[in-house]
Amino acid sequence: MENPVDSAQSPRNDLHFFRNVLVKALILFFIINIVFAAWYPMPGLGRLSAYNRIFPGRLRLPYSDDPQQAYSLSLFNPEAMFASHIISAGSKTPGEYRVILVGDSSIWGFLLPNDNTLAAYLNKSNLSLPDGRRVVVYNLGYPVMSLTKDLFILSYAVRYQPDLIIWPFTLESFPNDKQLFPPLLQNNPGKVRELIENYHLNLNPEATELAQPSFWERTIVGSRRTLADLVRLQLYGVLWSATGIDQAIPPTYKSRAEDLSFDDSFHNLLPPVLHASDLTFDILSAGVSLAGNIPILFINEPMFISQGKNSQIRYNFYYPRWAYDNYRRLISEQSTLHGWRYLDLWDLVPPTEFTNTAVHMTPKGTQILADRISQAILNLATK
Amino acid sequence: MTLTQILAFSFLALLTGWFVPRRWRLVVLLVGSLLSIYWLQPSTPIRNLDFWLPTVSITLTIFVWAVTQTRKSRSWRPTFFTILLILGCIILIGLTRYAGALCCLTSTRPPEILQILLALGLGFGLALVPHFLPKNRFIPALAIILILGLFVILKTGPLAQSSSAWLRFLMGQPVNLATTVDLPWLGFSFLAFRLLHALRDHQAGKLPAYSLGEFVTYGVFFPTYPGGPIDRSQRFIGELNHTISPSDNQQDHRHKAENLLQGSQRILIGAFKKFVLADSLALIALNGQNAAQTSSTLWAWVLLYAYALRIYLDFSGYTDVAIGLGRLMDFRLPENFDKPYIKPNLTTFWNSWHITLAQWFRAYFFNPFTRALRSTPRKLPAWLIILIGQFSTMVLIGLWHGVTWNFFMWGAWHGLGLFAHNRWTDWMRPRQNRLESHPFFNRSLRFGSWFLTFNYVSLGWVWFALPNLAVAETMFRKLAGI
């Protein structure tokens, strides 16, 4: 008769045990992946954040191509991005007049430390309203030029009860071909499609850029990079807390182009006239609808005006003169037509106060802009 | 090792452990290890060096075998067969240069086959020189000097840079681009320890007779080649002989099943420690960049603890993978870590942190050195012998990581810590009984010992992690809040 002890330790039993572990692990792995893909809890996972709990919230939305230097990274989960931002820290107090800034890299503060951004300068102005409320400005800029991207950010930002929305932009954010290229939008096709449909935007909801992730891409295996990004964002909270750094600012950089090419083209548009239909003004209208009762101040942001070679044809690297002049005329007409609050600050900042592109400003340039916007905030808030 | 490499090695180990007949295992292990060290070697900016560095590792191993083995211990036929096998492997790797899509096992294309043949002829010829010379006690000493010399060159920045410049000159590459990190000779540190151990044991008459196949497998065994453990040849080859010797069929099946379970579990744990925990902690662990940028004392400590955990999880994770791979092939490799961060004092910490390295230094430096100090004509006090012995041993361990002031300071930090613990233990010994009668004090002392040890070790990592003394000093100031 077989000894039960020997039998229990037989290689056959060991192998059976191993086989059972493997089979059960595979089945569990399979089920968990299916459930994950069907449920796809990414937004919920994004809201689980160590920021504003263990770590102080970030002063701008996370963005970086060089995470190891910047202690920040570009990720495409808007819930996680907002959860890591200081705007998610607690609720608005009665004494706060909340202003949110959306916009491109010049608003986000490319090449600027956190205390030299537009939002930082506005906060340093210590603006107070006659009713005693203190103006607190939140930087919700994100470094890509696309009005749809701004609208996308705004659709999340309105949850945070702003009293005023400031939306600076530049012509480069307006062309149709710029709208759906930001990876942030392409990785959130459902939300973008919703915006297109709800606000009847003149964009194709079936565009290839807005392809829905496949079932496979929604599994844990398929979403492993997205999940890893969520974890990395939390981990970088340690270094954000320790250093206050969220951008790798090189000690030197190539200056914005002074001498320009002999070229009057602008995207696929031809001189001499730009039409309202060439630009996505409908997205600004959508922003106004989305904001509801919250006032929006549109700002044509300052840009570098070149005096160099071919500057009679172009203002700068981005814009031929004909296109930009037409754009300024059109945005002014549209503002009057729709009753938008609009400030044209295109030439507010001297050319010396631009850094590596025609829209990125130095701290001094940003301060000049902030001083001008401060007056506008007070005017709007006290109206 | 990357995850892909671990997966491939697990497959190779599994095949070896389960399907390769025991009498063929040595050949499979030898060939597998030879091919692996070429695959594992990272690319270098110097042309073809990723091929030559593993080739030199193999040649050095053969040379040390020829130095340490007496002629009568060698049976010529298996030796000849092994040499052919090794040559065949290296030439095969070289031939992948011409294999189009199959190229290459090495990071970059191997050199021309003619160059390889010439170099192998020269290298193997050199390695066989001791065979034709009468027994000479200077040759092992010369071999030791050669290995230590290579070691010092690789670990000393300016020397490594000069060597890189010289190699660049030989290869017709720009000499001015030479840097200190051009010579990433994977596994050399660990190989050097194995070879030095064989040479020292040979000098002491303690090295048994090994076949060339056994010895080369010991030197370049693929699980342990990149990161240890540093096994002793006597133990390793004992295991090897156990693995290749015939066994009872029923027993054999049981072992295979056990090995499969234990080995794969260990590999999974190791991979998790390394690729999930350590690599995540690496994002926030102390380094030269964030040490300078950190502005608060609290977060400075967090970065330091993250580094302490990261280095442990990284290294012990690799060790787990190595031990697991060995286990899949019925090899028991020595443990390298034994919960070091929960040890109550520095002495037990060093008995549980990189155990095989500490044992190596104890056997081949500390013990002979302190014996020599004890036998000096002018009798030194015991405490001074301990101080000199521990300090110099730890400084050498520090310098093994690189000849820099920071590694020197790290070694000195631990040497002084070990000495302080030694004195404390002596002072406490007569008071121990009294203390044990007070359970509260006893418990407090135990907790305090652990706390002090962990933080002392963690603070030591400041020297280890940072690039120079100035940054380390700044970091210490931040940690102290000044």
Interface residues (C-beta under 8 A of the other chain):
Chain A: Q9 S10 P11 D14 L15 F17 F18 P67 Q68 Q69 Y71 V231 R232 L235 Y236 V238 L239 S241 A242 T243 G244 I245
Chain B: Q250 H253 R254 K256 A257 E258 L260 L261 S280 L283 I284 Q289 N290 Q293 T294 S295 S296 W299 A300 V302 L303 A306
